[in-house]
Amino acid sequence: MTMSNSALYERAFTAVQEQRDSRLGAPPWVGRKIVIYGAGGFGRDLAKALLRQGASVMGFLDQKGNGQEAVPGLRVFRPDSPEAQSWREEKPVAIIGVFNFGVSFREINEALTARGFPTVLT
């Protein structure tokens, strides 16, 4: 029986992931809800990749958020919005999904932590 390249890649990826998990443990977002800070191209790509892996992504936080949909089913809200407040109550992992040399990851991390997000990852 021959296997497609896609199936081979998927099997190899799964095997590598299982080896990594056995050595390092599962990533910190496994089994938890996720909020992504940054709804630009990198943040959207990050959300799509996480969703393909079965992660529970709640949506995006962004200074320009106004409830618009960035990825089908995922909306973008400002960090000080009522929606962000309700997300915080669920204690999600906040992942910084920004790829911009002009942005301070430290400042984003501090702002998210100050707003009550207990785990912030880059």
C-alpha positions as CSV (number, residue, x, y, z in Angstrom):
1,M,0.0,0.0,0.0
2,T,1.4,3.4,-0.9
3,M,0.9,6.4,1.2
4,S,0.6,10.0,0.0
5,N,3.2,12.6,0.8
6,S,0.7,14.4,2.9
7,A,0.0,11.3,5.0
8,L,3.8,10.6,5.3
9,Y,4.4,14.2,6.5
10,E,1.6,13.9,9.0
11,R,2.9,10.6,10.4
12,A,6.4,12.1,10.7
13,F,5.1,15.2,12.4
14,T,3.1,13.2,14.8
15,A,6.2,11.0,15.6
16,V,8.4,14.0,16.2
17,Q,5.7,15.6,18.4
18,E,5.4,12.5,20.5
19,Q,9.2,12.3,21.0
20,R,9.3,16.0,22.0
21,D,6.4,15.6,24.4
22,S,8.0,12.5,26.0
23,R,11.2,14.5,26.6
24,L,9.9,18.0,27.4
25,G,6.3,17.4,28.4
26,A,3.3,18.7,26.5
27,P,3.2,22.4,25.5
28,P,1.8,24.7,28.2
29,W,-1.4,25.4,26.2
30,V,-2.5,21.7,25.9
31,G,-5.8,21.3,27.6
32,R,-6.3,25.0,28.2
33,K,-8.0,27.8,26.3
34,I,-5.9,30.2,24.3
35,V,-6.1,33.9,23.6
36,I,-3.8,35.3,20.9
37,Y,-2.5,38.9,21.3
38,G,-2.1,40.3,17.8
39,A,-4.5,39.9,14.9
40,G,-2.1,40.6,12.1
41,G,-0.8,38.0,9.6
42,F,1.4,36.2,12.1
43,G,-1.3,36.1,14.8
44,R,-3.9,34.7,12.3
45,D,-1.4,32.1,11.0
46,L,-0.7,31.1,14.6
47,A,-4.4,30.7,15.3
48,K,-4.9,28.6,12.2
49,A,-2.0,26.3,13.1
50,L,-3.3,25.9,16.7
51,L,-6.8,25.1,15.5
52,R,-5.4,22.5,13.1
53,Q,-3.8,20.8,16.1
54,G,-7.2,20.8,18.0
55,A,-6.4,23.7,20.4
56,S,-9.2,25.7,21.9
57,V,-8.6,29.3,20.7
58,M,-11.0,31.8,22.1
59,G,-10.1,34.8,19.9
60,F,-7.7,37.7,19.6
61,L,-6.7,40.7,21.6
62,D,-5.4,43.7,19.7
63,Q,-5.3,47.5,20.3
64,K,-7.3,47.9,17.0
65,G,-9.9,45.2,18.0
66,N,-13.5,46.2,17.5
67,G,-15.2,42.7,17.3
68,Q,-14.3,42.1,13.7
69,E,-13.7,38.5,12.6
70,A,-10.0,37.8,11.9
71,V,-10.3,34.0,11.3
72,P,-13.6,32.3,10.7
73,G,-15.3,32.1,14.1
74,L,-12.6,34.1,16.0
75,R,-13.1,37.8,16.8
76,V,-10.7,40.5,17.7
77,F,-11.3,42.7,20.8
78,R,-9.3,45.4,22.7
79,P,-7.5,44.1,25.8
80,D,-9.7,46.5,27.9
81,S,-13.0,45.3,26.4
82,P,-15.8,43.4,28.3
83,E,-15.1,40.4,26.1
84,A,-11.4,40.3,27.2
85,Q,-12.6,40.6,30.8
86,S,-14.8,37.5,30.4
87,W,-11.9,35.6,28.7
88,R,-9.7,36.4,31.6
89,E,-12.1,34.8,34.0
90,E,-11.4,31.5,32.2
91,K,-7.6,31.8,32.9
92,P,-6.5,31.1,29.3
93,V,-2.9,31.0,28.1
94,A,-2.2,34.3,26.3
95,I,0.2,33.8,23.3
96,I,1.8,36.8,21.8
97,G,1.3,36.5,18.1
98,V,3.2,39.5,16.9
99,F,6.0,39.5,14.4
100,N,7.2,43.1,14.3
101,F,10.7,44.3,15.3
102,G,9.3,47.6,16.4
103,V,7.2,46.0,19.2
104,S,8.4,45.3,22.7
105,F,7.4,41.8,23.7
106,R,8.4,42.6,27.3
107,E,5.8,45.5,27.4
108,I,3.1,43.3,25.9
109,N,3.9,40.6,28.4
110,E,3.8,43.0,31.3
111,A,0.5,44.6,30.0
112,L,-1.2,41.2,29.7
113,T,0.0,40.0,33.1
114,A,-1.2,43.3,34.6
115,R,-4.6,42.7,33.0
116,G,-4.9,39.3,34.7
117,F,-3.7,36.8,32.2
118,P,-1.8,34.3,34.3
119,T,0.3,32.6,31.6
120,V,1.8,34.6,28.7
121,L,3.9,33.0,26.1
122,T,5.9,34.3,23.1
